Each structure stands twice: as structure tokens, then as C-alpha cells.
Amino acid sequence: MSLLPLFILSPLLMAVVWFDMRYMRIPNWFSLLAIGFFVSVAVIFQPADLWLRVLVAASVFGIGFAGYCFRLWGGGDVKFLSALMLFIPFTTLTIFGYVFSTALLLGIALVLGLRRVPTVAGHDWKAISGSNKFPMGLSIGMAGLAHPLIVMLLDAPLPG
């Protein structure tokens, strides 16, 4: 039940991926929409879990802001990742760390691979048109989409 809001957030996660690949930015209203949705479903969470989610999201925002100040991350990436952390149950935070790390590696490989394909590299999508920046929204979206599936797979009983 605690992962259901993350499933419902899937269309927004896909929009983040598409928008960041296309324009190399994540609009503020995507983050605001996610936060608004979280506020509307917050009543289904246990109070302790709710406050831990908010604490983790605030910590990610603080760390991300420092990264933004050093020009390591984009502002949209920081804001949306912080908003996404509100939907990650505290008990699955470690799993999300692994999923997000894997999504970062896959995202980098995918973008670099697409930039090497001549017919794709000439495309007008900013993420693959030769920019030296990385669209982190791709990895944020992939991690958000994969996380509930991975958690469900890990919770499933093993055959035999």
C-alpha cells in the first residue's frame, strides 16, 4: 500500500524523463505537482514514516542544493529528486539507493551511446545533440519507475 502512490506517479515520472531528454530541464511545476499529490495522499502513511520521508526529502534537497551551488546538479534535478523521495518508504531507502545508482549508470551509458549514433546525434533533443551535460531526469524517472517493481520482486516468495 505504501508504494501505491509511487505507481500513480508513473505518468509524471515518464514526463520528467521525456522533458529532460528533450529540453535538458525539469519544470518547477512537475515538482510542485508531485508535492501536491504527496500532500493529498499523506493520510495513508503512518505518522513516523511520514516524518521520516519528509526528513529524507529535506536532506536530499540540502545536499542537492550544495551540489547545485557547485554546478554539479541542475536545479530541476534537485527539486524533483527531493519531491520523489517523499514517495520512497523509509524501509526501502537502501534499495532505492541501489536502484538510483544503477539508473544513473544506465542513463549515462544510454545517453553516451545515443550521442555516438550519427542519425540520433543530429536530433534536436538537447540531451543527445552533443551537450556535455547529463539529463539526470532520465535516471530519476527510471529509478522512480523501477523502485516499486524491484521492491515487489524482492518481497515475493522464492520458488521451491
PyMOL commands that set and color helices and strands:
alter all, ss='L'
color gray80, all
select helices_A, chain A and resi 4-8+10-23+28-44+47-69+75-85+90-116+118-121+126-128+136-155
alter helices_A, ss='H'
color red, helices_A
deselect
rebuild
show_as cartoon
